[in-house]
Amino acid sequence: MGVFSKCFLPPKAARVDLMVNGGEVVSTTVDIIQRNPVLNMLWQHSLSEPGKPLQLKDDKNDVVTLLRHLAGQPVDLSHRELAELIKLFCSVHQYQCYRLLSDILREMERFQSPEYLLRIYKVLRPLPELPEIGDPDGPSAPPEIDLRDVDPEQDDFAAQLTRTYQRCLQVIDSRSSEVLSSDALLSLPLELLEELIQRPTLKARELDIGRGLLRWLRHHRFNSPTGRSDPGRALVLESLRLLTMSPKDLKKLELETENILSREELEAVLRLAHHGSGPLPPQLEEYRSYWQCPRDGGKAGRGLLKRLVGHTKGKGHGSHRGQDVTDSAERREAIRQKRNRSADKIKMALATGVSFVFD
């Protein structure tokens, strides 16, 4: 017979002391402890040291809320701010109290702003109950979770978790500019920031996405002033679609000042963005295809792909006014001269720091 046989367990009415974060003691009954498998397991392990309270790392208010819920008493969450709900959710999740977790998620629906939903996303994304998203070009929201557990409370939690997470992704995609300019963005860990920035469904200008990413890098001091082989450079080059941007927007990112690109690299990228063709330095050539691919939900810009599409639009079908779009010799010469002027402006801008409008 095991050490924790029923004959050695205290009666259900006996009291159990829980020492919470800060050293305060909360008292409850054995019956309440045994209603939660995780608490019950921790309590049984603590019986090897009689008279010593069960140690928990949670705040007193969160433990009291959990115990009230286990006792079947009503728990009012309507007055709690999002920060309090998130703290309670993280605490309760450790004890797998699924019905209370579902109630907390439903209460989070009160918070609709991108700032708040990004904070919720930060908490939900690492949870093991969410499916892995292996394909970055897959759907914005994860598929429905396979519910294999027969526990209806756990099933309800899994469904509510998926719905809340989908709502976060929908707002991240549809209100991307607000998300990227929010303070909550700065609190994301690197792996979540990278996943968010690389989403192909963001509905924002690439310039705004780049500004959000650089703001995060500056906040975390991720870019090294001594070299360009640091993770900050790789994160920018692997996340932004640089060749879907206009030269004017590219220059606004100040990638040379941010120690992301050297002057020579930036000049090559600007040439390619403006002319639509040309070489890149060998260390940047691997990014060419990715940089040229626009995001599915991205807002229109004056980048390379739009220029290329614009040059071929209407050929063979005539324009909407019936005009012939075939370039004449005079037009080709005008285009050549315009490109030469723009190339001179790029060189002058890089040499002097003076901004020019790339017409």
C-alpha positions in Angstrom: 0.0 0.0 0.0 1.4 3.4 -1.0 2.6 6.1 1.4 -0.4 8.2 0.7 -3.0 5.6 1.2 -6.5 6.7 2.2 -5.9 5.5 5.7 -3.2 8.1 6.2 -5.1 11.0 4.6 -6.8 13.6 6.8 -10.6 13.8 6.8 -12.2 16.0 4.1 -13.2 18.6 6.7 -9.6 19.0 7.9 -7.9 22.3 7.2 -5.1 22.8 4.7 -2.8 25.9 4.9 -1.5 27.3 1.6 1.4 29.8 1.8 1.1 32.2 -1.2 3.5 34.7 -2.8 4.5 37.2 -0.2 4.4 34.8 2.8 0.7 35.1 3.6 -1.3 32.0 4.5 -4.7 31.0 3.0 -6.6 28.2 4.7 -9.1 25.8 3.0 -10.4 22.3 3.5 -9.1 19.0 2.2 -12.4 18.6 0.3 -11.7 21.8 -1.7 -8.1 20.8 -2.4 -9.2 17.3 -3.7 -11.6 18.9 -6.3 -8.6 20.0 -8.3 -6.1 17.3 -9.6 -3.1 19.6 -9.6 -3.7 21.0 -6.1 -4.4 17.6 -4.8 -1.2 16.2 -6.2 0.8 19.1 -4.7 -0.9 18.7 -1.4 -0.2 14.9 -1.2 3.4 15.5 -1.9 3.5 18.0 0.9 2.3 15.4 3.4 5.8 14.2 3.7 6.5 17.3 5.8 3.6 17.4 8.4 2.8 20.8 9.8 4.4 22.7 6.9 2.0 24.7 4.7 1.7 23.9 1.0 3.9 26.4 -0.9 2.3 28.2 -3.9 3.9 31.0 -6.0 0.7 32.7 -6.8 -0.7 36.0 -5.4 -3.2 35.7 -2.6 -6.1 37.2 -4.6 -5.7 34.7 -7.4 -5.5 31.8 -5.0 -8.6 33.0 -3.1 -10.5 33.3 -6.5 -9.5 29.8 -7.5 -10.6 28.3 -4.1 -14.0 30.2 -4.3 -14.5 28.7 -7.7 -13.7 25.2 -6.6 -16.1 25.6 -3.6 -18.9 26.4 -6.1 -19.2 30.0 -5.0 -19.9 32.8 -7.5 -16.8 34.6 -8.9 -17.4 38.1 -10.2 -14.8 39.0 -12.9 -16.7 42.0 -14.4 -14.8 44.6 -12.4 -11.3 43.4 -13.2 -9.0 45.2 -15.6 -7.2 43.3 -18.4 -3.9 43.1 -16.5 -5.7 41.5 -13.5 -7.5 39.0 -15.8 -4.2 38.0 -17.5 -2.5 37.5 -14.2 -5.4 35.4 -13.0 -5.5 33.4 -16.2 -1.8 32.5 -16.0 -2.2 31.5 -12.4 -5.3 29.3 -13.0 -3.8 27.7 -16.1 -1.2 26.1 -13.9 -4.0 24.2 -12.1 -5.9 23.2 -15.2 -9.2 24.6 -13.9 -10.8 24.8 -17.3 -14.2 26.1 -16.4 -12.7 29.2 -14.7 -10.3 29.6 -17.6 -13.2 29.7 -20.0 -15.0 32.3 -17.8 -11.8 34.5 -17.9 -11.5 34.3 -21.7 -15.2 35.3 -22.1 -14.6 38.2 -19.8 -11.6 39.3 -21.9 -14.1 39.9 -24.8 -14.8 43.3 -23.1 -11.4 44.5 -24.4 -11.5 45.2 -28.1 -8.7 47.7 -28.8 -5.5 46.5 -30.7 -3.4 47.4 -27.7 -5.4 45.1 -25.4 -5.7 42.2 -28.0 -2.0 42.2 -28.6 -1.5 41.7 -24.9 -4.0 38.8 -24.9 -2.2 37.4 -28.0 1.1 37.5 -26.1 -0.4 35.3 -23.3 -2.3 32.8 -25.6 0.2 32.2 -28.3 2.6 30.0 -26.3 -0.1 27.8 -24.8 0.3 24.1 -25.6 -3.4 23.9 -26.2 -3.1 25.9 -29.4 -2.1 24.1 -32.6 1.3 24.8 -34.1 1.3 27.0 -37.2 3.9 25.4 -39.4 3.1 27.2 -42.7 3.7 31.0 -42.4 1.6 31.4 -45.5 -1.3 29.4 -44.2 -4.6 30.8 -42.9 -4.7 33.7 -40.5 -6.3 31.6 -37.8 -5.5 28.1 -36.7 -7.9 25.2 -37.6 -10.3 23.9 -35.0 -8.6 22.0 -32.3 -9.1 18.2 -32.2 -11.0 17.7 -28.9 -10.0 14.2 -27.8 -10.7 14.7 -24.1 -14.2 13.6 -22.9 -14.2 16.4 -20.2 -16.8 18.9 -21.4 -15.2 21.7 -19.4 -11.9 21.1 -21.1 -13.6 20.9 -24.5 -15.4 24.2 -23.8 -12.0 25.8 -22.8 -10.3 24.6 -26.0 -13.1 26.0 -28.2 -13.2 29.3 -26.3 -9.4 29.6 -26.5 -9.4 29.1 -30.3 -12.2 31.7 -30.7 -10.3 34.3 -28.6 -7.0 33.6 -30.4 -8.7 33.9 -33.8 -10.2 37.3 -32.7 -6.7 38.5 -31.8 -5.3 37.5 -35.2 -8.2 39.1 -37.0 -7.5 42.4 -35.3 -3.8 42.1 -35.7 -4.3 41.7 -39.5 -7.1 44.2 -40.0 -5.7 47.0 -37.7 -2.1 46.3 -38.3 -0.9 50.0 -38.2 -2.4 50.5 -34.7 -0.9 47.2 -33.5 2.6 48.2 -34.8 2.5 51.6 -33.2 1.2 50.3 -29.8 3.3 50.0 -26.6 2.2 46.4 -26.3 4.3 45.6 -29.3 7.5 46.4 -27.3 6.6 43.8 -24.7 6.6 40.9 -27.1 9.5 38.4 -26.9 11.6 38.0 -30.0 10.0 34.8 -31.2 6.5 36.3 -31.1 7.6 39.6 -32.6 9.2 37.7 -35.5 6.1 35.6 -36.1 3.9 38.7 -36.1 6.1 40.9 -38.3 6.4 38.1 -40.9 2.6 37.5 -41.2 1.7 37.8 -44.9 -1.8 39.0 -44.0 -0.9 42.3 -42.3 -2.9 45.1 -43.7 -0.4 47.9 -43.4 2.2 49.7 -45.5 5.6 48.0 -45.5 7.0 51.3 -44.2 4.8 51.1 -41.1 5.7 47.5 -40.5 9.4 48.4 -40.8 9.0 51.3 -38.4 7.3 49.0 -35.8 10.1 46.5 -36.1 12.9 49.1 -35.8 11.1 50.6 -32.8 11.2 47.2 -31.1 14.8 46.7 -31.9 15.7 50.1 -30.5 13.7 49.4 -27.3 15.6 46.1 -26.8 18.9 47.5 -28.0 19.1 44.6 -30.5 21.2 46.4 -33.1 24.9 46.5 -32.5 26.7 49.8 -33.4 29.9 47.9 -34.1 28.8 45.6 -36.9 26.0 44.3 -39.1 26.1 40.6 -38.3 23.9 40.8 -35.3 20.4 39.2 -35.0 18.7 42.7 -35.5 20.0 42.9 -39.1 18.9 39.3 -39.9 15.5 40.0 -38.4 14.9 43.0 -40.6 16.2 41.4 -43.8 14.2 38.2 -43.2 10.9 40.0 -42.3 10.5 43.1 -44.5 9.5 43.0 -48.1 11.9 45.8 -49.0 11.4 45.7 -52.8 7.7 46.2 -52.5 8.5 49.7 -51.1 9.3 52.9 -53.0 12.8 54.3 -52.8 11.3 57.2 -50.9 9.8 54.9 -48.2 13.0 52.8 -48.1 15.0 56.0 -47.3 12.6 56.9 -44.5 13.5 53.7 -42.7 17.1 55.0 -42.3 18.4 51.4 -42.6 22.0 52.7 -42.7 21.6 54.8 -39.6 20.1 51.8 -37.8 23.1 49.7 -38.7 21.0 47.3 -40.8 22.5 48.0 -44.2 25.8 49.6 -45.3 25.8 52.6 -47.6 26.8 50.4 -50.6 24.1 47.9 -49.8 21.4 50.5 -49.4 22.4 52.2 -52.7 22.1 48.8 -54.5 18.6 48.2 -52.9 17.5 51.7 -53.8 18.6 51.2 -57.4 16.8 47.9 -57.7 13.6 49.3 -56.1 13.5 52.2 -58.5 14.6 50.6 -61.8 13.1 47.1 -61.3 16.4 45.4 -62.3 20.0 45.3 -61.3 22.4 43.4 -59.1 22.5 43.1 -55.4 25.6 42.5 -53.3 26.2 38.7 -52.9 25.2 38.8 -49.2 21.8 40.2 -50.1 21.0 38.2 -53.2 19.4 35.4 -51.2 16.6 37.8 -50.1 15.7 39.1 -53.5 12.7 36.8 -54.1 11.3 37.3 -50.7 11.7 41.1 -50.8 9.8 41.2 -54.1 6.8 39.2 -52.8 4.0 41.5 -51.6 1.9 40.6 -48.5 -1.5 39.3 -49.1 -3.2 42.0 -47.1 -0.7 44.7 -47.6 -1.8 48.2 -48.6 -0.8 49.4 -52.0 2.6 51.0 -52.4 4.8 52.4 -55.1 7.3 49.5 -55.0 8.9 47.4 -57.6 6.1 45.0 -58.2 3.5 47.7 -58.6 5.7 49.4 -61.2 6.2 46.1 -63.1 2.4 45.4 -63.1 1.7 49.0 -64.1 4.0 48.7 -67.1 2.2 45.6 -68.4 -1.4 46.5 -67.4 -3.7 46.9 -70.4 -1.3 45.5 -73.0 -3.1 43.6 -75.7 -6.4 44.8 -74.4 -6.1 48.6 -74.7 -6.6 51.0 -71.9 -9.9 51.9 -70.4 -9.9 55.0 -72.6 -8.9 53.0 -75.7 -5.5 54.6 -75.8 -2.6 52.7 -77.4 -0.1 51.8 -74.5 2.8 50.9 -76.8 5.8 53.0 -75.9 7.0 55.3 -78.7 10.7 56.0 -79.2 10.2 59.4 -77.6 8.6 57.9 -74.5 11.4 55.4 -74.1 13.9 58.2 -74.3 12.0 60.2 -71.7 11.9 57.1 -69.4 15.7 56.7 -69.8 16.4 60.3 -68.9 14.1 60.1 -65.9 15.9 57.0 -64.6 19.2 58.7 -65.0 18.0 61.7 -63.0 16.6 59.5 -60.3 20.0 57.6 -60.1 21.7 60.9 -59.6 19.3 61.8 -56.9 20.0 58.5 -55.1 23.7 59.2 -55.1 23.2 62.7 -53.9 20.9 61.7 -51.2 23.3 59.1 -49.9 26.2 61.5 -50.1 24.6 64.5 -48.5 21.7 63.1 -46.4 19.3 65.5 -48.2 15.9 64.0 -49.1 14.7 64.1 -52.7 11.3 63.2 -54.0 11.6 60.2 -56.4 9.1 61.0 -59.1 
